Amino acid sequence: MTDDIYMQRALELGRKGMGHTSPNPPVGAVVVKGRKIIGEGYHKKAGTPHAEVHALRKAGKRAAGATLYVTLEPCCHFGRTPPCTDAIIQAGIKRVVVGAIDPNPIVNRKGIKTLCAAGIEVKTKVLEKQCRDLIRHYAHFMQTGMPYVTCKVALSLDGKLATATGESKWITGPKARRFAHDLRAKCDAILIGKSTARLDDPRLTVRLGAKEKIKHAVIVDSAFDVPLRLHVFDRGDVTLATTNRTSADKMQLAQAKGMDVLCLPQDKNGRVDLIELMKALGQKGITSLLVEGGGELIAGLVKLKLIQRFAVAIAPIFIGGCGRDVLPGLNLKTLAEALRLKDVEVKRFGDDVVMEGEVVCSLGL
């Protein structure tokens, strides 16, 4: 139980790095001696010291003979920074408690073996589920080479994404929208389709404090029909995912606007091949993606099993039968085929309710 308490503190620290460490994972670390925390830290940004180093520096010479708690297996290779295992050994740490094993094949269990070879006692899998959840973006990217995809939708009580005319601003209230900006802050990029771009004209920025922050935006438009006057094209850091249905002149216009243009294969319906899109984004180093609509894009991703998590905000309003569905074209015939979520969390934001959960692959998909 004592190990759980200190690992819980390491998790709290690690969560502070969420959205800032990519392509590295968020990690927290705590140094304990005589049941007292003498040093703690978290990984703040790729290329800067890792969590273990921050914690050891704060502990100083007192680290000798102490226990180090870390949410992820310490690295044992030279990357942008030296191996954390070297720092742990040099500090004289007696015992290391690890939450999750690093899925990166360069590190996987090698960090633990290095520490054991140096005579350090190592205990693993303490609060493993929570520690693995902290690195879910990183772990998925390591296993697939594609970004971890979270889909955020705001719905009416009768399950509508928008009115018949496409109006969806704003279905939810300000507190739920703040939660949506927190989701944006924790991902590498935001993905929308052309209908959402045209109808909502979103800026796709993070607005949590006094300063508005730009997040990388990806616009999916197989023929590049959306107008260039949209707000998102004025803020920079935009990728246009399109096909050869877009003329060379339009592609040049997009590039002149500073956009990164991905000309991807078409699927059988003449739209952007979404699997190829995910592969291309992974090659660009995007490890996590937040999808914000529209319905056809979400349905296409669901059919291809490309969404790992849903965050669904439900507002206490009714839109009616002519409103737009969240998953158009997904015509499952039995409940056994239904798309389901697991490990569901329910939160209340004002009058709105948000449900978050991991996608369970269904029999019908």
N, C-alpha and C positions, 0 to 999 in steps of 0.2 A: 504493500500500500504506500509506503514511503516513496518508492520509486515512481509510482503513479503521480504523486503530488508534485514532484519536481519536473517530471515529464510534462505535466499539464502546464506548468509555468513556461517551459520551453515552447510548447505549442502556442501559448498566448503571444510570446515574442515572435515566433515564426510568422504568425498571421499578419504582423505589422509589415512584413515584406511583400505580401501578396499584391501582384500587379506591378511590382518594381524590379523584380530580379531576372526576368526572362532574358535569355533562354535557360538560365539557371532556376532551380526550384527555390521556394521560400523555405528557410530553415531557422530554427531557434535553438539556443544552447544555454545551459546553466552549469556553473561549477559550484559544487557543494562540499563543505568540509565541516565536520562536527555538527551536522544537521542545520548548517547555516549557509545561505547563498553568499558566496564571496565574489562571484563574477557572472555576468550574463550578457547575451547579445543576440543579434539576428543578422542574417544576410540582407543587406540593404540594396545592392545593385550589382549586376554582373560586372566582373573586373575589379571589384573591391573585396576587402577581406571577408572571409566566410564567417558564419555564426560562431564557430568554435574559437577562431582567432580573436574575435571581439571579446568573448567571454574570458578567455585565458589572459588577455592583456589586462582586463579589469581585475582579475584575481592576482596577477603578478606572481611573486615568489611564493605566495600562500597556496598556489595551485599544486605544489609538490605534495603527493600523498592524498590528493582530493579525488572526488568522483565527478566525471563530466557526463551530463545528460544532454543528448542531442537528438533531434527529431528524425534525422536522416544519417545513414552510415557516412562517416567521414571520408573525404576523398583521399586518394593515395597517389595521385599523378600530378604532373606539372601541367596546368592549363594557363589561364590568365594570372593565376596566383599559385604559390607553392602548395604542396600537399598538406592537408590539415593533419594527417597522421604524424608527420614530422614535428609539427608544433605541439601536438599532444604528448608525444614521447619526450621531447626536449623539456616540456614543462614539468615532467615528473608525475603526471596523472597516474593514479593507481588503478582506477576502475572506470570503465566507460559503459554507459547505458544508452542503447540505441533504440529508436522507435521503429523506423522502417528501413529495410534493405534498399540500397540504391539500385534502380532498374537499369541504369547506364552500364552497358557491358564493360566499359573501361574501369569501372569501380566495383561492380557487383560482387560483394563478399570479399573483395581483395583488401578493402580498407580494414575490415574486421580481422582478416588473417594477418595483416601487417601489425596491428596492435597486439594481437595474441602472441606473435613471434617476438615482440619486444617485452613480453612478460606482463602485459596489462590484462587484467580480468575484463571480459566483455560480456554483457548481457544484452540480448536483442528482443525485439517484438514487444516492448513495453508501450501500451496504448497504441498498438500497431495500426488499428483501423483509423483512428483519428490522425495519426502521422501520415498514413497513406493518402487520406483525404486531403491533407494539406498540399500534397505534391501531385494531385490527380492530373493537372494539366501536363506537367513534366513527364509523369509516368506514361500517359497515353501517347505523348509525342515520341518518347523513347521506343515504345513498342510498335508504333505504326508509321512514324515519319510524317503524320498529319496532325493538324491542330485538334485539341479537345474542344468540342463544340457545345456551347450552352445556348439554348433558345429561350429568349425572353418574350413573352406575349402578355398583352393586357386584354381581358375579355369581359363582356357583360355577363350577367347571371344566366342568360340563355345561350352562352357560348359563342357570341359574335365578336369578331375582331374589329369590325368597322360597320358603318351604315351601308346601305345599298349604293350610295354615291362615293364610298371610300373614306368618309370622314371618320377619324379615329383620335383626334386631338381635342380634348383629353378624355379618355375613358376613365382613367384612375385619377385619384387626387394627388396633391403635392407630396405627401409623405411616401406614397408608393413610388412616385416618380424619382424621389431622392434615392430610394432603394435601387431603382434601375440605373441611376448614375453610379452607384457603388459597384454594381455588376460591371459597368463599362470600365471603371477604374481598375478592376482586377483582371482584365483580359488584355491581350496584345492588339486585337483589332476588332472592328465592328462590321458585320456583313448585312447588307440590305439588297433587295431586288429593285428593279426599275420602277415598279408601281409605287412602292413606299417612298422612293426618292422623289418621284413626281408629285404625289398627293400630299405627303407630309413635309417635304422640303426640309429635312432635318439637318442640323449642323454636325451631329454625331460627335459631340465633344463631351467632356466630363465637367459638370458644374456642381461641385460639392462645397467649394470654399469661395473666397473672393475672386480667385483667378480661374478663368476657363482654360481647361487643358485639352489639347488636341490628341485624339486617338486615331491610329491608322484606320482608314475607312476603305472597305471593299464594296464596290457597286457591281452587281451582276446584271448585265444587259447584253443579250446576244446580238443585237443589231445597233446598239448605242443610239436609242431613240430619245433618251432623256435630254432636256435642254441644258446647255452649258451655263445658264444663268443661275442654277441652283446653288444654295449656300455652301453645300459640301465641296463644290469645285473651287471655291474661293479661298478655302482655309488650308490647302495643301495636304500632303501625306495621304494621297488617294490612289488606290489601285482600281483600274477598270478591268473587269473580267468579261471578255466578249468572245466572239467567234469571227470567222471570215465573212460572216454576213455583214459586218461593219466595213464600210468602204475605206480605202487607204487614206482618202482625204479626212474622214472623220477620225481615224486613228492618229493622224498627224495633228489634228486640232486638239485631241485629248493630250497628246504628248507635249504640245505647245503650252497647254495649261499646267504642265508639271506632273501629269498623271503617269503612273507606271501602268502600261497596257499589257495585259495577258491575253493573247489570242489563243483560245483553247479549242479543242475539238467539240463538235456538236453531238448531242445525244440523239436518239431516234426521233425526237420531236423538233429538232432544229435549235434546241436551247443549249446553253453552256453545259458541258459535261461536268457535273458537280464533283464526281470522284477525281477527275483530273484537276479541278479547281483546288480541292483540298491538298492534293499532292504538290501542286505548284506553290500554294501558300506555305506548306511545310518546308519546301526548298528555300523559301524566302526567310525561314527562321521564325515563322509565326507559330507559336506553340498553343495558343488559346484564342478562341473566336467566339464572339457574342453575336447571335443572329437576332435581328429585330424585325423581320418580316420582309415581304408580305406572305400571305397564306400559301400561294403556289410554290414559293421558294421553300418555305418550311415543309410543306407536304413532300416536295421533291427530295429534300434532305432526309426526311423520315423514311421514305420508301427505300432509300439506299443505305439506311442504318448509319447515317453520318452524324446524328445528334446523340450526344452522350448524357445531356442533362437538360431539364426544363425548369424554368422559373415562370410560373403562371400567376399573374395578378388578376384577381376577380373583383370587379366593381359592382356595387349594389344598384345596377340599372338593367333595364330590359331594352333591347334594340328591335326585336321582332324578326319575323321569318325572312324578310328580304335582306337582312344584314349579311355581311361576308363571313364565311366560316373560316376557322383557323386552319383546317386541314382539308381543303377542297380536293375532290378526286380520290380521297382515301376511303374507299367503299368496302369496308370489312363487313362480313355477313354474320359473324358470331362473336360472342364475348370472349371466347377462347383465343380469337385472333387479335383482340384489342391491344393497343399500345399501352403498356403499364409503367408506372414509376415505383421505385423502391427507396428505402431510407428517406422517406418524405418528411420534410420540415414544414410546419405551418406557422406563419407569422402574421400579425395584424399591423397594418399601417393606417391609422385613422379608421375610415369606414371600409377600407379595402382589405382583402385577405390575399396573402401570397403563399403559394405552395411550391416548394422546390424538391426535386428528386432526381435520382439517376434513372435513365431509361433501361427497361428490361426488354430485350428483344422478344417480340411476340411470335407466335406460330404463323401469323398471317403475313409477316414481313420478311 
